[in-house]
Amino acid sequence: MAETGLSPRTGKKMGEEQHWQVLQKRTFTRYMNSKLKCRGIAVTDLYEDLKSGIVLYNFLEVLTGDSLKRFGKLNKGKMRIQQVANQNVVFAFFPEADIKLENIGVMDVVDGRPVPVLGLIWSIIAFYLVKELGESGDDLAAVKRKILKWCKKHAEKKVPVHNLTESFADGKAFLAILNDIDNAGSPYKPSETEPRDNYRTAFADAEEKYGLPQMLDPEDERLWEDEISMMTYLATMMDTLPDSVAQPDPASLVESWLDDHAEEEEDDLARLCACRSTPTDAGGRAAARGVVDEMIAKGDLDGAGGDAETAVASWVVDPALPTVLLYASTAVDDGADELFEPLKKDGRLAARGATADKANVVSTLYAVRALKATLTGSSEHNPPPPCNVTVCVGSAPPADFTVPPGVEADYVLVSEPPAPDSPHLGALAPTAKAAALYGCRGEMELTVSCVGPAVEAATHVGPLIDPALALASKLASLRDRATAAPSGGAATVAGLPSLSLDLVDFDSGGEPLSRDAVVAAAKRSVDYLPAAKTAPEFAATKPALAALCLDPALVVAKFWTEDQPTPYALPAKALAALRVALPPGYDDLEGAAHKLEEALAAAGFGFELGRDRPLAGRPGYLSDSRQPMAAVLAETLLAGTDEPPALAADPEFAHVPVAFADALPDAAVFQILGLPRDDADAVRYSDLHAWTKRLARLVNASDLPKRAPKLKPYGVERRVEAAPVATKAVASIKSNDSPLATPPSTTKLTPPPPPPPAQEKKVTPAAPAKVEDPPARRQTP
């Protein structure tokens, strides 16, 4: 039992084991152990272990870096007389070192009296604090002011510090000091109700990172009450900790996390690819949804949204920030079952749908998971992303996709793989490593017909009109021969931008020309699409490819006649099924159809021209390629690739982006393609990991406004919806099939009067008048 004594602070008599004694004994013991560790000496009971004089002798030698042998030789210190002799050697050092002791003698230490022993150790510590932390002429009070100033410097960004005791009572000041020194490595997340939690966090952090011993007991809520103990710990902290720690780049934190979880990402992709998520396999789609839900849960995302076909997960950083939505799909076409068994070999994963599009699902979820795990927002050097994030993972085929209710976004980035027979990006820029598409052309189908005049063999006078030849000539008359190219010349239809025209070979049964010819012609005239910064000059600098992506095109999908020959073996009626690709963002389908019909009617000939089937189609979408998101895409997804990237519009209709554009009219929609798609059923792991890091950089990009700018490039203020177009390829329409299974329309256009009988009987199409594009069309996206 410790005896009573006087407090070294107040000189007043204290009771047995006063709290200040407990604090000082613990602090001094741990302080001495930190110094004596180099000599393999450990103090367990301060009062008992100091009696022999050996511990105190070594302690002084470690502090001074000098030997005390000149003051005498130590013995084993087991007997009391030996202990007194050893203490005399130690005490002989104090006068020489100018360490002042008041009312503390050799016998106080030998007898293990708490108050004198604590006073002795504090006198030694204080002397060396002044020596190490002070300047010439400083005393202990000056050192105390210096410690307080250091604490204020590092803590007051978070909490005020007025002294070395009460200001540390809740433990927040310890955390604030460590956070200021290492902003990213020591997050400031104090407990508001439990000081001991703050003590534990701060002391463990300081010990683990800087080797600062835990001199104070984090389980003692009153550890702050003794100023001497606090000065000892804070002075050691001031002497041990650096002034600051170099902060890592947030991007490097994210990429390091992804490197550490690369194998897990590969395993999740293999699990997802093993699911037979085809349109005809409900169990396989459910299994894929289960894998997706597991990845959402691992990413600590809110997965409460979505519907039966689409999983929706969100991360709301701040409601005031813009929201970026990322879409990918687990949908896979029906195919051989054995291809659903993933094969890992030579750094690749082979399985059905590995690249298109399951790898994008995994990359998207891992990119967001990495950001949430590393960019905690705990410090100014580790801010959270400057946007909210929503991830949508679809399972329905693209043509059947609908946006789940409640989904909102300012920017939508869609990964929609191209159809196997589509020219898409792979044909436009086959070696580009990444691309962003800011629009897609709309699609429209209509059937026009020509009916020749009633001809009676006995009474007819004048030229014989063949409706098939006349309709073909009318279609051909739209072509501008001066700009004719393998893909068809520009067309002159009043009120529409220029049309490219592909005519079928009428003598070969009505099969259309291959779209590959169009793409090949465009590729010969340019290398790649321009980067984002040159997008405004796109149409001027890349005319052929601009026409393919931005201008409408007309394809005669089928041409046939009705079996109603006239007395002169001429068909009574000719029909043409037209497939029209409208420019991105052009909404007025009915108006476009009417302008096309007017242009055909104006070509002349004396017969009736009509629309034989109701109009069917759907507009494309268009986002401003000059807005901030386009620049962000160029700087994150598209920059730094081995080959030039692509920023373009999709020459084909894209179902999922259009669905988002319709459901979220205020959002800017882009398609993003990054994984090499030379093989939809195999992916290189290196490409997978690189794309995940690019997606993470994209989400962490900055300078996005809350609302994206909108375009009205054609001056069309309304959207006229028509029936959806069948999604089968043009080449699949047989010559004997009706292109649309709808009844004929009775609407007829009034053509110009027939030519007088005295004219030549040779059928010559009239040269069309050139019509300038409307001024609004010049606003190139």
Summary of the structure (lengths in Angstrom):
residues: 781
radius of gyration: 41.3
end to end distance: 87.9
largest distance: 152.6
contacts: 2593
relative contact order: 0.10
helix: 40%
strand: 14%
